[in-house]
Structures are given as structure tokens and as C-alpha cells.
Amino acid sequence: MHTKSKRSMFVAMAFAGAVLAAGAPAFALSVTGFTGKTTPSSSSNCMTESNGAVYNNCGAQTTYEIPLAVNQGSHNVTISYYNAGGGTFWCQLVAVDNIGRYCPPTGCTITSQVFMNTVGSPDQVTTPSVTVPGQGSLYLTCNVNPYSKIYNVNYSE
């Protein structure tokens, strides 16, 4: 094969590779509601598992956190839930740096609360985006109403 042909083939392959790499989507991930835990101030006896969903079987609101494995960058999540009513059911995303600060020198990385306003039937809500710093972590914290559920959380890595 001639040198000019080899060079042309190399350029074409490099261009095709660059186009494919640029258009590669992030992988969609989903975790069940039961992958989290209650916070120390809430009773762990209140949250039970039901087909992968986490269910608040107590008569009081319970704070629950779900860790999410992500790469650095901007992220939001979609939460599938059931709100039985009887309180203010909300969730928010929190990104922390490598030493656990959510308000590092670069600025706060916590979203505003999203409210689970649909009562009595399953629904979904999407959080605003939050930026995870390099070597950082992301988790979802929720204030779960009595007898309410978090079915799953969908997000991109």
C-alpha cells in the first residue's frame, strides 16, 4: 500500500474514532430505594424493604440517604416514589469533596429540595443538577413521610 493511502486511511480512522468517542452517552444507572440507610437521628427500625423499595413503616418522618456512584461532573436524578401524605416528603442531592465538605472553597454543591407532591399514587420527580468535584461523592438525602416509599433512583454516571 502506498504511503499516501496509509496516511489517508489513518486520518479517516482517527476522525471516525473521534466522532464515536464524542458521541458516546453516559451510562444510565438505577439503584433500588433500599440501597440507602437512615441517618443517625432517625430510627433504622422505621425503614423496611418491599420488593427493593424502601418503605417508612413508622408514624413519623424519617431521614434516609442513598449513596450514588458517579464520576465528577454535573448530575441530577429521577426519583420514583409513593407519598402516603401526612407530612412534607422531600429529597435533595448533595455532592461532597474528597474530605466530605459540601461547601468547599469552590462553592456549595447541594441542590434545593424537590417535593413529592403527588399523594396516593406512584410518581416521579427529577432534582436540579449538582456538580461533583474530582474525587468527590454524591448522595441523595430524603425526608420520607410515614408509610411512604422510595422505589428507585435513576441517574447517569
C-alpha positions as CSV (number, residue, x, y, z in Angstrom):
1,M,0.0,0.0,0.0
2,H,1.3,3.5,-0.8
3,T,2.3,5.8,1.9
4,K,-0.3,8.4,0.8
5,S,-3.0,5.7,1.1
6,K,-1.9,4.6,4.5
7,R,-1.9,8.2,5.7
8,S,-5.4,8.8,4.3
9,M,-6.7,5.6,6.0
10,F,-5.1,6.6,9.3
11,V,-6.7,10.1,9.1
12,A,-10.1,8.6,8.3
13,M,-9.9,6.1,11.1
14,A,-8.7,8.8,13.6
15,F,-11.6,11.0,12.6
16,A,-14.1,8.2,12.9
17,G,-12.8,7.3,16.3
18,A,-13.0,10.9,17.5
19,V,-16.6,11.2,16.3
20,L,-17.6,8.0,18.0
21,A,-15.9,9.0,21.3
22,A,-17.5,12.4,21.3
23,G,-21.0,11.0,20.8
24,A,-20.7,8.3,23.5
25,P,-23.5,8.7,26.0
26,A,-23.1,8.3,29.7
27,F,-24.4,5.1,31.1
28,A,-27.8,5.2,32.8
29,L,-27.8,3.7,36.2
30,S,-30.6,2.7,38.6
31,V,-30.5,1.8,42.3
32,T,-33.3,0.5,44.4
33,G,-34.6,2.6,47.3
34,F,-33.3,0.1,49.8
35,T,-29.7,0.7,48.9
36,G,-29.5,3.5,51.4
37,K,-29.6,3.9,55.2
38,T,-31.3,6.1,57.8
39,T,-29.3,9.0,59.3
40,P,-28.2,8.7,62.9
41,S,-31.0,10.9,64.1
42,S,-33.7,8.6,62.6
43,S,-34.8,5.2,63.7
44,S,-33.4,2.4,61.5
45,N,-36.4,0.3,62.6
46,C,-38.7,2.5,60.6
47,M,-37.4,1.7,57.1
48,T,-38.2,-1.7,55.7
49,E,-37.7,-3.3,52.3
50,S,-40.6,-4.2,50.0
51,N,-39.6,-5.6,46.5
52,G,-36.4,-3.4,46.5
53,A,-38.3,-0.2,47.6
54,V,-37.7,1.3,51.0
55,Y,-40.8,1.8,53.0
56,N,-41.3,4.0,56.1
57,N,-43.5,1.8,58.3
58,C,-43.4,4.3,61.2
59,G,-45.8,7.1,62.1
60,A,-43.1,9.7,61.9
61,Q,-41.0,11.2,59.1
62,T,-37.6,9.6,58.7
63,T,-34.4,10.9,57.1
64,Y,-32.9,8.5,54.6
65,E,-29.7,8.7,52.5
66,I,-28.8,6.8,49.3
67,P,-25.2,6.9,48.0
68,L,-24.8,7.2,44.3
69,A,-21.7,6.0,42.4
70,V,-20.7,8.7,39.8
71,N,-17.9,10.3,38.0
72,Q,-17.0,14.0,38.5
73,G,-19.3,16.5,36.7
74,S,-22.9,17.6,36.6
75,H,-25.6,15.2,37.8
76,N,-29.3,15.1,38.5
77,V,-31.5,12.1,39.5
78,T,-35.1,11.0,38.9
79,I,-36.8,9.5,42.0
80,S,-39.7,7.1,41.7
81,Y,-41.8,7.3,44.9
82,Y,-45.1,6.9,46.6
83,N,-46.3,9.6,49.0
84,A,-48.9,8.5,51.6
85,G,-49.2,12.1,52.8
86,G,-49.0,13.2,56.4
87,G,-46.0,15.5,56.2
88,T,-43.6,17.1,53.8
89,F,-41.8,14.4,51.7
90,W,-38.7,15.9,50.0
91,C,-35.3,14.9,48.7
92,Q,-32.1,16.8,47.6
93,L,-28.8,15.9,46.1
94,V,-25.6,16.5,48.0
95,A,-22.1,16.4,46.4
96,V,-19.1,16.4,48.7
97,D,-15.4,16.7,48.0
98,N,-12.8,14.1,48.9
99,I,-12.8,15.1,52.6
100,G,-16.6,15.3,53.0
101,R,-17.2,19.0,52.6
102,Y,-20.3,20.0,50.7
103,C,-19.3,23.7,50.8
104,P,-15.6,23.5,49.9
105,P,-13.7,26.7,48.8
106,T,-15.1,26.2,45.3
107,G,-18.7,26.7,46.5
108,C,-21.6,24.8,47.8
109,T,-22.6,21.6,46.0
110,I,-26.1,21.0,47.3
111,T,-29.4,21.3,45.4
112,S,-32.6,22.8,46.5
113,Q,-35.2,20.4,47.8
114,V,-37.6,18.7,45.4
115,F,-41.0,17.9,46.9
116,M,-43.0,14.7,46.3
117,N,-46.3,16.5,45.9
118,T,-48.4,13.7,44.3
119,V,-50.2,11.9,47.2
120,G,-51.9,8.5,47.0
121,S,-50.3,7.2,43.7
122,P,-46.8,6.4,42.4
123,D,-45.0,9.3,40.7
124,Q,-41.5,10.5,39.7
125,V,-39.6,13.8,40.3
126,T,-36.3,15.0,39.0
127,T,-33.8,17.0,41.0
128,P,-31.9,20.0,39.8
129,S,-28.3,19.3,38.8
130,V,-25.3,19.4,41.2
131,T,-21.6,19.3,40.3
132,V,-19.5,16.6,41.8
133,P,-15.8,17.7,42.2
134,G,-12.9,15.5,41.2
135,Q,-12.5,12.6,43.7
136,G,-15.9,13.6,45.2
137,S,-19.0,11.7,46.0
138,L,-22.8,12.1,45.6
139,Y,-25.7,11.1,47.7
140,L,-29.4,11.7,47.8
141,T,-31.0,12.6,51.2
142,C,-34.7,12.4,51.7
143,N,-37.2,13.2,54.4
144,V,-39.7,10.4,54.0
145,N,-43.3,10.7,55.1
146,P,-44.9,8.0,57.3
147,Y,-46.0,4.9,55.2
148,S,-44.4,6.3,52.0
149,K,-41.9,4.6,49.7
150,I,-38.8,5.3,47.5
151,Y,-39.0,2.7,44.7
152,N,-35.8,3.6,42.9
153,V,-33.4,6.3,41.8
154,N,-32.3,6.7,38.1
155,Y,-29.3,8.8,37.1
156,S,-26.3,8.9,34.7
157,E,-22.7,8.2,35.8
